[in-house]
Amino acid sequence: MTNTSAFKSALASIAGETNAVLDRLLPPVPGPEGRVVEAMRYAALDGGKRLRPFLAVASSDLFGVPRAHSLRVGAAIEMVHCYSLVHDDLPAMDDDDLRRGRPTVHKAFDEATAILAGDALLTEAFTVLSAPETHPDGNVRAALVAELARAAGAAGMVGGQMIDLRAGGLALDASGLARLQNLKTGCLIAIGCRAGAVLGGQSAAVVEEMGAYGLKMGLAFQIADDVMDVEGSAAETGKATGKDAAAGKATFVSRLGLEGAKNYARSLADEAVSHLGAFGEKAGLLREAAVFSATRRS
């Protein structure tokens, strides 16, 4: 296999393993409260690339972490990602009807259930991280909880979403857009890379290096998303396209031009890869992941 085909095979394999873990962690429940669990499962088990769990597993593999541990961490991160999508799609946020080729949760259920399902996915992620099955050392589990809390909260994803909601009145330049997306998207991508080093008992310096890789990769991933909003179709992306331009929203394409945005994404992928130099051939899949993030079509 080429390196690219090896990456795609590993991505699909880890996605399948992640889906199985999520299915076990979010079993259906009887009773009237079962509706919110049904909505959680609808949000979390609807497919997707599972890039964040892939990063958690591939990063953990660098340090000899058992898959049973890294898959649970990846599933917890994916729960937070899925919660963010559920809330992001709400009428009060981006008001989207389509996600991954299916009706969004508030369309398939209702707005109140969607809010509760997102809340519950976020909460359950920390239940998973704090359980002994994730790692036998309580200090490691506490570190993982702290890492995810920072990445998901006001200093990370939520803060980025707040900037995004106000972006129309902020006249963001490319630097401002980079900060927005590092918070909104990059932090949750970087946490998987950082978590692998935490699980593997690595030094703070190694954790930071893995996080730097993840942030650069996450920004490349978002720029590719901006490009797809211009060039892609709903059939390719699984969601509505052209909304950013219609809303007059600042994107890397609007600030740098289409080719400029593509070039910037590729340069970020190269920068991301530079943080993996110490790991040699063992980091091959992570190198391919960076290239994929900058050039993806879905």
N, C-alpha and C positions, 0 to 999 in steps of 0.2 A: 504494500500500500504506500501511496505518497503520504507525505506529512499531513497534507490537507485532508485526505480521506481517513487517515488515522484519527485526526481530530474530530471529524464529523462522526465517526464510529464511536469514539469515546463519549462525545456529547450525547449521542442517542442512547448509549448504554447507561450512562449515569442518570439521564432523564428518566429512563425506565425504572431504575433502582429508586430514584427519588419519589416517583409516583407511588411505588409500592409502600415506601415508608410513610408518605403522607396519607395514604389510604388506611394504614394501620393506626396512625396517630389521630385521625379524624373519623372514627367510626360513627355510623348513623346511630341515633338515639331515639327511643320511643317518647311519646308524650308530646304535648303542645310545643315544648321548647325545641323539639326535633326540627322544626322549620328553620331555625337559625343555623343549625348544624348542616342541614341540607344546603343552605345557601353558602356556608363555608366550604363545603365539599365542591359545590358548583364552581366557586371561585378558584379553589386550589387544585382541583383535579381536571382542569380543562385543557391540559396540554401545555403548550409553550416550550421554549427551547431549554428551560431550566439552566440558564447560563450561570446564575449565582450559585446553585448547588454544585454545578460542574467546577467552578472556581474553588469552592470550599474543599471538594474532594481532591482535585488535581494539586492544589497547594498542600494539602495534608499529605498526599502521597510523597511529596518531596522529603518529608520528615518522618516517614515510616509510621504514620498514624493509621490505626485499624479503620477499615471502611465503615464498620458499625458505628464508630464515633463520628467520622466526618459526614456521613450521610444524614445523621440526625441534625448536625449543625447546618448542613445544607438545606434540610427540610425546614428548619426554624427560620432561616433567612428567607426562604421562599414564601413562608407564611406571611412574613412582614411585607415582602414584595407584593403578594397577592392582595393583602389588605390595602396597600397603597393604591393599587389599580382600582379596586372596588370604590374607594372614596374619591379617587381622581375622576372617575367616570360619572359621578353624581351631578345632577343639574346645578348644584351650587358651585361645582368646580368646573370641569371641562365639558360636562353635559354630552357625553357620548353614549350612543345606543349600541355600538358594536365593539366587541373585544375578542381577539383571537378567533374571529369568524363566527361568533355567537352573540346573542343578546347580552348586554351587560347585566350585572347582578340586579341592579335596581329595575331593569326592564323585565327580567325573568321572574323576579319576586316583587318587591316594592321598595321604595326608598328607605323606609324605616328598617326593614329587614336587612337591606344592604349595609346601612350604617352599623347595625348590631353585628352583622357577620364580619365586617372589617375590624371592629373593636375586638371581637372574640379571636380572630386570627392573630392579631397583634399580641394579645394576652397569652394565647396558647404557645406562641413562639418562645416566650420566656419560661413557661412551664417545661418545655422540651429541653432548653439549655440548662436549666437548673437540676435536671434529673440525673441521678448517678449513672444511668445507662449512657449518658453522653460522654462522661469522663469520670474515672474513679476519684480524681483529686478535686476536692471542693474549691480549692483556690483557682484551678483552671476553669471550673464552671463559673465561678464568680467573675473571672476575667472576661469570659465569653459574654456573660450577661451585660457587663459594663461596655464592652465593645459594641454590641448590637444596640444597646440603649443610646449610645452616643451617635451611632450611624443613623438611627431612625428618628431621633428627636429634633428639637428646635435648632440644635447645632449641626444638623445633618439634613435628612430627607424632608422633614416637616418644614424646616427653615427654608429650604430650597423651593418647596411648594408655595410658601407664603410669598417669596420673591416672584415666583412665576405668576401668581394671581395678580400681583401689582405691576407686572412687567410692562404693561401697556402704557403706564404713566411714568416709567422710569427712564426711558430712552437709553437702554443698555447698549454699551458698545461690546466688542468681542470679548474684552476682559471681563466685563460684567456678566455676560452670558456664560463665560467659562466658570465663574464663581457660582452662578445659579445652578448650572448643571453638575458641577462637582458636588454640590450639596444635595440636589434633588435626585440625581441618578448615580453619581460617582461613589458617594459614601457607601451605598448599599452594595455596589459591585466590589468596592475595595474591602468590605468587611469579610467577604468570603476568603479573600487572599490573606488577610491579617489573621483570620480565625485558624487557618491551616497552620500558621507559625505558632499561634498560641497553643493549639492542641498538641503540637510537636515539642513544646517546652523550649522554644527558641528565645534568644535574647530580644530585648526591646529594639535593638538596631535592626535585627532581621525582620521583626514584625513591621517596623516602619518601611523597610525596603519593599516588602511584599505589598504593603498598603500603597506605596508610591506607584508600583506597577499597576495596581487595581484602579487608582484614580486616573492615570493616563489612559488606560484602556476604557474606563467608563466614559470619559469625555469623548474618545473616538467613537464609542458606541452611540452616544447621543447625537453626535454630528451626523453619523450614518442615518439616524432616525430622521433628522431634519432633511437630509437628502431624499430619503424615501418619501417624505411628505410631499415633495415636489415631483419626483420621478416615478414613484410607485403607484400601485393601484390597491384598492381595498381587498381584492382577491389575493394579492401578494402579501400585504401587511396584516390582514385580518382585522383592520380597523379603518375608519374613514380617513381619507387623505385630503390634502389641500386646505385643511382647516386653519393652519397657521397663517397662510397667506391671506385667506378670506377675512381673518380677524385682524390683519395688520400686525401680527405678533412678530417681535424680533427673533430671528433665528440665525444660526451660523451661515445659512445660505443667503439670507437677506443682508447680512453684514459683510460677508466675504465673497459672495457670488458662488454659483454652483461648483465651478472647478476649484475655486479657492477653498471652499469647505471640504471638498474631497481631498485636496492636497494636505490640508491641516489635519484631517483624520488620519491619513497615512503617516504623517510625521509624528503624531501622537502615538501611533502604534509602534513606531520605531523607538520612541523614547521609552515606552512601556517595556519593550523587550530589553532595553539596556539595563533595567533593574534586575534582570534574571541572570546576568553574566556569571555569578558565583556558582550557579547550579548546573552549568554545562548541559549535556544532552538530557539530563533528567527533566529539564523544564521545557522539553520540546512541545508538549501539548499546550502549555501556557503561552509559548511564543505563537503558535498557530491561532490560539484564541484571540490574541491581540490583533492579528491580521484579519481574522474573521470579523471582529467588532468594527473595524474601519471600513470594510467592504461589503458587509452583509446586505441582502435584499429583502429580508423578512425579519 
